[in-house]
């Protein structure tokens, strides 16, 4: 699995955000993107994820042009954990994580036993099985972040993009997430 970005440029209106960005990330690499607020880190992620398509340059995921990959296939390759998430509907924690498995079933199928097992395994891996029946809207910001990480794990994508994954977590959970990130990269 690899990500290759060549000569990436992106602007919001006339304001340039990314200018001539190039890099390559290969299998089992753990990469951190550091920089001050407002310099384009999240914008870079959104370009790689196909959420922003009006960029110049090339982005390839496993040699496939990111602009041409269909959403369901992209979900099999890459999972995204945003730095914040404000839900519109009040789903249970279990259902929020189950949504990560949608790329594993057809458009007219419901998740089956395998997907439910993946949900419970990812909740267990993040140490939050006790939340599975709770309302996502009524758990703490740190717990929400752990749910989003669990959802990405249940997705079973080969690439995991995390935008400030430990920002809302207390110290113990920060360490748990960092340990899981190291484990996943292996």
C-alpha positions as CSV (number, residue, x, y, z in Angstrom):
1,X,0.0,0.0,0.0
2,X,1.4,3.4,-0.9
3,X,0.5,7.0,-1.2
4,X,2.3,9.1,-3.8
5,X,1.7,12.9,-4.0
6,X,3.5,14.8,-6.7
7,X,3.4,18.6,-7.3
8,X,0.2,19.1,-5.3
9,X,-1.3,22.6,-5.4
10,X,-4.6,23.6,-3.9
11,X,-6.3,26.9,-3.3
12,X,-9.5,28.2,-1.7
13,X,-10.6,30.8,-4.2
14,X,-7.5,32.9,-4.9
15,X,-5.8,32.0,-1.6
16,X,-3.1,29.3,-2.1
17,X,-3.1,26.7,0.6
18,X,-0.8,23.9,-0.8
19,X,2.0,24.8,-3.2
20,X,4.1,22.1,-4.9
21,X,3.8,19.4,-2.2
22,X,5.5,16.1,-3.1
23,X,6.0,13.0,-0.9
24,X,5.7,9.2,-1.0
25,X,4.6,6.9,1.9
26,X,5.0,3.2,1.6
27,X,3.6,0.1,3.4
28,X,4.2,0.0,7.2
29,X,5.4,3.6,7.4
30,X,4.2,5.7,10.3
31,X,4.2,9.3,9.3
32,X,3.3,12.4,11.3
33,X,2.5,15.7,9.7
34,X,3.4,18.6,11.9
35,X,2.9,22.3,11.5
36,X,1.0,25.3,13.0
37,X,-2.7,25.7,12.7
38,X,-4.0,27.0,9.4
39,X,-1.1,25.9,7.1
40,X,-3.1,23.2,5.2
41,X,-2.6,19.9,7.0
42,X,-6.3,19.1,7.0
43,X,-6.6,20.3,3.4
44,X,-3.8,18.0,2.4
45,X,-5.7,15.1,4.0
46,X,-8.9,16.0,2.3
47,X,-7.2,16.1,-1.1
48,X,-5.7,12.6,-0.5
49,X,-9.1,11.3,0.7
50,X,-10.8,12.6,-2.4
51,X,-12.9,15.0,-0.5
52,X,-11.4,17.9,-2.3
53,X,-10.9,17.2,-6.0
54,X,-10.0,20.6,-7.5
55,X,-6.3,20.3,-7.0
56,X,-3.4,20.4,-9.4
57,X,-0.8,17.7,-9.4
58,X,-1.2,14.0,-8.9
59,X,-2.2,11.8,-5.9
60,X,-1.9,8.1,-6.3
61,X,-3.1,5.4,-4.0
62,X,-1.4,2.1,-4.9
63,X,-0.7,3.5,-8.4
64,X,-4.4,4.4,-8.9
65,X,-5.2,8.1,-9.5
66,X,-7.1,9.2,-6.5
67,X,-9.5,11.3,-8.6
68,X,-10.7,8.2,-10.5
69,X,-11.2,5.8,-7.6
70,X,-14.9,5.2,-6.8
71,X,-16.0,5.9,-3.2
72,X,-16.6,2.3,-2.2
73,X,-13.2,1.2,-3.5
74,X,-11.6,4.2,-1.8
75,X,-13.2,3.2,1.5
76,X,-11.5,-0.2,1.2
77,X,-8.1,1.5,0.8
78,X,-8.2,4.4,3.2
79,X,-10.0,5.3,6.5
80,X,-10.2,8.8,7.9
81,X,-10.5,10.0,11.5
82,X,-11.4,13.7,11.5
83,X,-10.2,16.0,14.3
84,X,-13.8,16.7,15.2
85,X,-17.2,15.3,14.4
86,X,-20.6,16.7,15.1
87,X,-23.3,14.1,14.4
88,X,-26.6,15.1,12.9
89,X,-28.5,12.0,14.1
90,X,-28.3,10.2,17.4
91,X,-26.9,6.8,16.7
92,X,-25.6,4.3,19.3
93,X,-21.8,3.8,19.6
94,X,-22.3,0.3,18.1
95,X,-24.1,1.7,15.0
96,X,-21.5,4.5,14.6
97,X,-18.7,1.9,14.4
98,X,-20.8,-0.4,12.3
99,X,-21.0,2.4,9.7
100,X,-17.3,1.8,9.1
101,X,-18.1,-1.6,7.6
102,X,-20.4,-0.4,4.8
103,X,-17.7,-0.9,2.1
104,X,-17.7,-4.6,3.0
105,X,-21.3,-5.3,2.0
106,X,-23.3,-4.6,-1.2
107,X,-25.5,-1.5,-1.5
108,X,-28.6,-3.6,-0.9
109,X,-27.3,-5.8,2.0
110,X,-27.3,-5.3,5.7
111,X,-24.2,-5.8,7.8
112,X,-23.9,-9.4,8.9
113,X,-22.3,-11.4,11.8
114,X,-18.7,-10.7,10.4
115,X,-19.3,-6.9,10.5
116,X,-20.8,-7.1,14.0
117,X,-17.7,-9.1,15.2
118,X,-15.4,-6.5,13.6
119,X,-17.3,-3.8,15.5
120,X,-16.9,-5.5,18.9
121,X,-13.3,-6.3,18.2
122,X,-12.5,-2.7,17.4
123,X,-14.4,-1.4,20.4
124,X,-12.4,-3.9,22.5
125,X,-9.1,-2.9,21.0
126,X,-9.8,0.7,22.0
127,X,-11.0,-0.3,25.4
128,X,-14.5,1.1,25.0
129,X,-16.8,-2.0,24.8
130,X,-18.7,-0.6,27.8
131,X,-20.0,2.3,25.5
132,X,-21.4,0.1,22.8
133,X,-25.1,0.7,23.7
134,X,-24.6,4.4,24.6
135,X,-25.8,7.3,22.5
136,X,-22.9,8.8,20.5
137,X,-24.4,12.3,21.1
138,X,-24.2,11.9,24.9
139,X,-20.6,10.7,25.4
140,X,-17.6,12.9,26.0
141,X,-15.5,14.4,23.2
142,X,-12.6,12.1,24.1
143,X,-14.9,9.0,24.0
144,X,-16.2,10.2,20.6
145,X,-12.7,10.3,19.3
146,X,-12.1,6.7,20.4
147,X,-15.4,5.7,18.7
148,X,-14.2,7.2,15.4
149,X,-10.9,5.4,15.7
150,X,-12.9,2.1,16.4
151,X,-15.0,2.9,13.3
152,X,-11.8,3.3,11.2
153,X,-10.4,0.0,12.6
154,X,-13.7,-1.8,11.7
155,X,-13.4,-0.5,8.2
156,X,-10.2,-2.5,7.7
157,X,-8.7,-0.1,5.2
158,X,-5.0,-0.4,4.5
159,X,-4.3,3.3,5.1
160,X,-5.4,5.2,8.2
161,X,-5.4,9.0,8.1
162,X,-5.8,10.6,11.5
163,X,-6.2,14.3,11.9
164,X,-5.1,15.2,15.4
165,X,-6.3,11.8,16.8
166,X,-5.3,12.6,20.4
167,X,-6.3,16.2,20.7
168,X,-9.4,15.7,22.8
169,X,-8.1,12.7,24.8
170,X,-7.0,12.6,28.4
171,X,-3.4,11.4,28.9
172,X,-4.2,7.7,29.5
173,X,-6.2,7.5,26.3
174,X,-3.6,9.4,24.4
175,X,-1.1,6.7,25.3
176,X,-3.6,4.0,24.4
177,X,-4.1,5.6,20.9
178,X,-0.4,6.0,20.4
179,X,0.2,2.4,21.2
180,X,-2.5,1.3,18.8
181,X,-1.1,3.5,16.1
182,X,2.4,1.9,16.5
183,X,0.8,-1.6,16.5
184,X,-1.2,-0.9,13.4
185,X,1.8,0.4,11.4
186,X,3.5,-3.0,12.0
